[in-house]
Amino acid sequence: FSVPAGRPRPSHSHVVGFLVTPSPYELCAVPR
């Protein structure tokens, strides 16, 4: 997996609600 070109890396911050969840982010699946 890799981060799409020009997109920020996932942050370590989280979203607090009923459950604590990570902030949304995008990944690219790259074949081996």
C-alpha distance matrix in Angstrom:
0.0 3.8 7.1 9.4 12.3 15.2 13.7 14.2 12.0 12.4 15.9 17.5 20.2 20.8 22.9 26.1 27.8 29.0 25.8 23.6 20.2 17.3 17.5 15.6 12.4 10.0 6.3 5.5 4.7 5.9 8.7 10.0
3.8 0.0 3.8 6.4 8.9 11.6 10.4 11.1 9.2 10.7 14.2 16.5 19.1 20.2 22.4 25.9 27.8 29.5 26.5 24.0 20.6 17.3 16.8 14.9 11.3 8.9 5.6 5.2 6.7 7.2 10.8 12.1
7.1 3.8 0.0 3.8 6.5 8.4 6.6 7.5 6.4 8.4 12.0 14.8 17.1 18.3 20.3 24.0 26.0 28.1 25.3 22.7 19.3 15.8 14.6 12.6 8.8 6.7 5.0 6.0 9.0 10.2 14.0 15.7
9.4 6.4 3.8 0.0 3.8 6.3 5.6 8.3 8.9 11.0 14.5 17.8 19.5 20.6 22.1 25.8 27.6 29.8 27.4 25.0 21.4 18.0 16.2 13.7 10.0 7.1 6.2 6.0 9.5 10.5 14.3 16.5
12.3 8.9 6.5 3.8 0.0 3.8 5.6 8.6 10.1 13.1 16.1 19.5 21.3 22.8 24.4 28.2 30.2 32.6 30.3 27.8 24.4 20.8 18.7 16.5 12.9 10.5 10.0 9.4 12.7 12.7 16.3 18.3
15.2 11.6 8.4 6.3 3.8 0.0 3.8 6.7 9.5 12.6 15.0 18.7 19.9 21.7 23.2 26.9 29.1 31.8 29.8 27.1 23.9 20.3 17.8 15.9 12.7 11.2 11.9 12.3 15.8 16.3 20.0 21.9
13.7 10.4 6.6 5.6 5.6 3.8 0.0 3.8 6.6 9.1 11.7 15.4 16.5 18.0 19.4 23.2 25.3 28.0 26.0 23.3 20.1 16.6 14.0 12.1 9.0 8.0 9.4 10.9 14.6 15.9 19.7 21.8
14.2 11.1 7.5 8.3 8.6 6.7 3.8 0.0 3.8 6.4 8.3 12.0 13.2 15.3 17.2 20.9 23.4 26.2 24.1 21.1 18.1 14.5 12.0 11.2 8.4 8.9 10.4 12.8 16.2 17.6 21.4 23.1
12.0 9.2 6.4 8.9 10.1 9.5 6.6 3.8 0.0 3.8 6.3 9.6 11.7 13.9 16.3 19.9 22.6 25.1 22.5 19.4 16.5 12.7 11.2 10.8 7.9 8.6 9.2 11.9 14.8 16.3 20.0 21.3
12.4 10.7 8.4 11.0 13.1 12.6 9.1 6.4 3.8 0.0 3.8 6.8 8.7 10.3 12.9 16.4 19.0 21.4 18.7 15.6 12.7 8.9 7.7 8.0 5.9 8.0 9.2 12.6 15.2 17.4 20.9 22.3
15.9 14.2 12.0 14.5 16.1 15.0 11.7 8.3 6.3 3.8 0.0 3.8 5.4 8.1 11.1 14.4 17.5 20.2 17.6 14.1 12.0 8.4 7.4 9.2 8.5 11.4 12.9 16.4 18.9 21.1 24.5 25.7
17.5 16.5 14.8 17.8 19.5 18.7 15.4 12.0 9.6 6.8 3.8 0.0 3.8 6.6 10.3 12.9 16.2 18.6 15.8 12.1 10.7 7.6 8.2 11.0 11.1 14.1 15.3 18.8 20.8 23.1 26.3 27.2
20.2 19.1 17.1 19.5 21.3 19.9 16.5 13.2 11.7 8.7 5.4 3.8 0.0 3.8 7.1 9.7 13.2 16.0 13.8 10.1 9.2 6.8 6.8 10.3 11.5 15.1 17.1 20.8 23.0 25.6 28.9 30.1
20.8 20.2 18.3 20.6 22.8 21.7 18.0 15.3 13.9 10.3 8.1 6.6 3.8 0.0 3.8 6.4 9.7 12.3 10.1 6.6 5.7 4.5 5.3 9.1 11.4 15.1 17.3 21.1 23.1 26.1 29.2 30.7
22.9 22.4 20.3 22.1 24.4 23.2 19.4 17.2 16.3 12.9 11.1 10.3 7.1 3.8 0.0 3.8 6.5 9.6 8.3 5.8 5.4 5.9 5.9 9.1 12.3 16.0 18.7 22.5 24.6 27.9 30.9 32.8
26.1 25.9 24.0 25.8 28.2 26.9 23.2 20.9 19.9 16.4 14.4 12.9 9.7 6.4 3.8 0.0 3.8 6.9 6.4 4.8 6.7 8.8 9.6 12.7 16.0 19.7 22.2 26.0 27.9 31.2 34.1 35.9
27.8 27.8 26.0 27.6 30.2 29.1 25.3 23.4 22.6 19.0 17.5 16.2 13.2 9.7 6.5 3.8 0.0 3.8 5.1 6.0 7.9 10.9 11.6 14.0 17.6 21.0 23.6 27.3 29.0 32.5 35.3 37.3
29.0 29.5 28.1 29.8 32.6 31.8 28.0 26.2 25.1 21.4 20.2 18.6 16.0 12.3 9.6 6.9 3.8 0.0 3.8 6.9 9.1 12.7 14.2 16.2 19.8 22.9 25.2 28.7 30.1 33.7 36.1 38.1
25.8 26.5 25.3 27.4 30.3 29.8 26.0 24.1 22.5 18.7 17.6 15.8 13.8 10.1 8.3 6.4 5.1 3.8 0.0 3.8 6.1 9.9 12.2 14.3 17.5 20.6 22.6 26.0 27.2 30.7 33.1 34.8
23.6 24.0 22.7 25.0 27.8 27.1 23.3 21.1 19.4 15.6 14.1 12.1 10.1 6.6 5.8 4.8 6.0 6.9 3.8 0.0 3.8 7.0 9.5 12.3 15.3 18.6 20.5 24.1 25.5 28.8 31.4 33.0
20.2 20.6 19.3 21.4 24.4 23.9 20.1 18.1 16.5 12.7 12.0 10.7 9.2 5.7 5.4 6.7 7.9 9.1 6.1 3.8 0.0 3.8 6.6 8.8 11.7 14.9 16.8 20.4 21.8 25.2 27.9 29.6
17.3 17.3 15.8 18.0 20.8 20.3 16.6 14.5 12.7 8.9 8.4 7.6 6.8 4.5 5.9 8.8 10.9 12.7 9.9 7.0 3.8 0.0 3.8 6.3 8.6 11.9 13.8 17.5 19.3 22.5 25.4 27.1
17.5 16.8 14.6 16.2 18.7 17.8 14.0 12.0 11.2 7.7 7.4 8.2 6.8 5.3 5.9 9.6 11.6 14.2 12.2 9.5 6.6 3.8 0.0 3.8 6.5 10.3 13.0 16.8 19.1 22.3 25.5 27.5
15.6 14.9 12.6 13.7 16.5 15.9 12.1 11.2 10.8 8.0 9.2 11.0 10.3 9.1 9.1 12.7 14.0 16.2 14.3 12.3 8.8 6.3 3.8 0.0 3.8 7.2 10.3 13.9 16.4 19.7 23.0 25.3
12.4 11.3 8.8 10.0 12.9 12.7 9.0 8.4 7.9 5.9 8.5 11.1 11.5 11.4 12.3 16.0 17.6 19.8 17.5 15.3 11.7 8.6 6.5 3.8 0.0 3.8 6.9 10.6 13.4 16.4 19.9 22.2
10.0 8.9 6.7 7.1 10.5 11.2 8.0 8.9 8.6 8.0 11.4 14.1 15.1 15.1 16.0 19.7 21.0 22.9 20.6 18.6 14.9 11.9 10.3 7.2 3.8 0.0 3.8 7.0 10.1 13.1 16.6 19.2
6.3 5.6 5.0 6.2 10.0 11.9 9.4 10.4 9.2 9.2 12.9 15.3 17.1 17.3 18.7 22.2 23.6 25.2 22.6 20.5 16.8 13.8 13.0 10.3 6.9 3.8 0.0 3.8 6.6 9.5 13.0 15.4
5.5 5.2 6.0 6.0 9.4 12.3 10.9 12.8 11.9 12.6 16.4 18.8 20.8 21.1 22.5 26.0 27.3 28.7 26.0 24.1 20.4 17.5 16.8 13.9 10.6 7.0 3.8 0.0 3.8 6.2 9.7 12.5
4.7 6.7 9.0 9.5 12.7 15.8 14.6 16.2 14.8 15.2 18.9 20.8 23.0 23.1 24.6 27.9 29.0 30.1 27.2 25.5 21.8 19.3 19.1 16.4 13.4 10.1 6.6 3.8 0.0 3.8 6.6 9.5
5.9 7.2 10.2 10.5 12.7 16.3 15.9 17.6 16.3 17.4 21.1 23.1 25.6 26.1 27.9 31.2 32.5 33.7 30.7 28.8 25.2 22.5 22.3 19.7 16.4 13.1 9.5 6.2 3.8 0.0 3.8 6.5
8.7 10.8 14.0 14.3 16.3 20.0 19.7 21.4 20.0 20.9 24.5 26.3 28.9 29.2 30.9 34.1 35.3 36.1 33.1 31.4 27.9 25.4 25.5 23.0 19.9 16.6 13.0 9.7 6.6 3.8 0.0 3.8
10.0 12.1 15.7 16.5 18.3 21.9 21.8 23.1 21.3 22.3 25.7 27.2 30.1 30.7 32.8 35.9 37.3 38.1 34.8 33.0 29.6 27.1 27.5 25.3 22.2 19.2 15.4 12.5 9.5 6.5 3.8 0.0
